[in-house]
Amino acid sequence: MTKLTKALLLSAVALAAGCSMAPKYERPEAPVATDWPGLRLARSLAVAPTTASTAVQTTAAADIEWQSFFSDPKLRLLIEAALRNNRDLRIAVLNIEQARAQFQIRRADQFPTVGAAATGARQPNASGNGNGSISSVYTAGLAMTSYEIDFFGRIASLKDAALAQYLATEEGRKTTQISLIATVANTWLSLLADEELLAITQQTLATREESFKLSQLRFDNGATSELDLRQAESLTEAARISLAQLQRQRALDENLLTLLLGQPLTGELAAALPAGQALADAPLMVDVPAGLPSDLLTKRPDIRQAEQQLLAANANIGAARAAFFPRISLTASAGSVSNHLSGLFQSGTYGWTLAPQLFLPLFDAGRNRAGLDSANVGRDIAVAQYEKAIQTAFREVADALAGRATLGEQLRAQQAQASAEATRFKLSDLRYQNGIASQLDLLDAQRALFAARQAVVQTRLLQLQNQVTLYKTLGGGWKEPVAAAAAPGTTTP
């Protein structure tokens, strides 16, 4: 390769970065308040934000590894299985690999493509008598075809857009992991609640069956009316209905957990399912600080994903603007040239060609203008999506904080109500046994106690799931321990 060719190639590479036509990126202002409504609600109710748990955490949720947040070994085992086998997470990881490959393609466009090439051409020589001879030209060597010198940053902008899309898919993987961990945890808590509600319902059904047998005996002996008998029968069947519903709900929750884990619940996974464990016995999770709404911009992967997509749209504008300016491309070759194929590689047949080309668009029927308009609209759409992601995140955190501010007091009140209903039932039963109260009073007390006990379990479930949701909405759950993150075959955050 001659000095001239080398100089041209080096100059082309040096100028490949060119100048950027992309507009300067400015992060849109967050369209949310500067404080959380849930904290104002907690202050108005005079409820401490940490009433849901005895453990207080000062580290931001996004900086707490999920292994530290969830202390139950059975739950951690299920989450680990889901992270290994869940298909949604697997798709998210593969999307990263695909986006990385697309970025590498765009980055390769900034460099010349050199390869081996061989050509042959035969054509008649023009002559006035019509008896022209045929000339032949054969070449073989290295060739560089249509390498564009990126003076105006078109290719660099496309590369930047591909890079931003690649980074967006990585943030999307983190978002998928956060959602997966929270869904597994909430489903496991639902199974705990199902177990406790089943136990309560089975106890209630046994009690009502005994009451119904007693009512049937009293009715057969003329000691009570058919109205009392049918009321007892109705309550018994209502308990059976609740039992069937709970059995179905437990099966549905178990099916959901199977889908999340991506494998059948057998072996150690089956042993990790709740069996006879009350929801009240679930290990407490630490309360995480809410921080400031502005923290979400850096803590929530879905917001960072939306911002990367906005950056990609901004870079596409640069590529669309550069399309209006001239394009300079180089085609070059160096090797052996001969008029005869047999003498192609003989000494003295070296030759080279260099063919620069400049193309200035003059008329394209509005194609470039439409491309720029599309890029500008795409940027506006990305801005709206980014702002919507912030607003959605703000609403999710605010909802979780509102739950933390109120569910603790609600649970305390419902436990007190259940205790009162239990005392009422004992007194009603005692009065009924002594002939002071009617069977209707007894059945009403029994029904109220059952509803109160169910409400306690359901509220406790809401409280625990709200803790998981708050951890999720604050961006917790995507960090891995250092040892796990460095393991072969894993994708580090």
Buried (B, 14 or more C-beta within 10 A) or exposed (E): EEEEBEEBBEEBBEEBBBBBBBEEEEEEEBEBEEEBBBBBBBEEEEBBBBBBBEEEBEEBBBEBBBBBBBBBEBBBBBBBBBBEEBEBBBEBBEBBEEBBEBBEEBBEBBEBEBEEBEEEEEEEEEEEEEEEEEEEEBBBBBBBBEBBBBBBBBBBBBBBBBBBBBBBBBBBBBBBBBBBBBBBBBBBBBBBBBBBBBBBBBEBBEBBBEBBEEBBEBBEEEEBEEEBBEBBBBBBEBBEEBBEEBEEBBEEBBEBBBBBBBBEBEEEBEEBBBEEBBBEEBEEBBBBBBBEBEBBBEBBBBBBBBBBBBBBBBBBBBBBBBBBBEBBBBBBBBBBBBEEEEEBEEEEBEEBBBEEEEEEEEEEEEEBEEBBEEBBEBBEEBBEBBBEBBEBBBEBBBBBBBBBBBBBEBBEEBBEBBEEBBEBBEBBBEBBEEEEBBBBBBBBBBBBBBEBBBBBBBBBBBBBBBBBBBBBBBBBBBBBEEEBEEEEEEBEE
